[in-house]
């Protein structure tokens, strides 16, 4: 994610996979990736690079957005055991997401 294409936001989101659902906050986004901080109810939760998730959230106008993608990196953030910082690569374009990004 390059500096000139990042946009700072604060959007509540859910990370969903076949067996897991985590709440989080999207903090920055670009056209093809985003950075979020996830709340891990289970301290053993691991967001392994390459793991596939779907991120679901609402735009500022209330439109539901769902982005399939994969974890590119993750690390624990204070308070340790409760949150993780996550890099997420968007694998499929979404018109609602593109509209949100362009309006920011």
C-alpha positions, 0 to 999 in steps of 0.5 A: 500500500503506497502512501499516496493511495492510502486513505485514513478511515474509521469503519467498523467491520467484521472478518468472516471465514468458514469457521471464524468471525471477528470484529474490527476497525478498518483504519486505512484503505487503498484501492486494492488493500486495507489495514485493520485492527481486529479484536480477538476474543480467543487469544490463540486466534491467528491471522496467518498470511495467505488465509482467506477472509471476507471483510464486511462493513458499511460505507458512510452512506450505509451501503453494505460492502463485502470484500473477499481477500486474504491476509498479507501480514499480521502482528499482535498489538497492545493490549497483547492477546486482545487485538491484532493489526492486519494487512488485507489484500482485496481479491475482487473489485466491488463497485460499492467499495470503489465508490467509497474510496473515490468519495473519500 
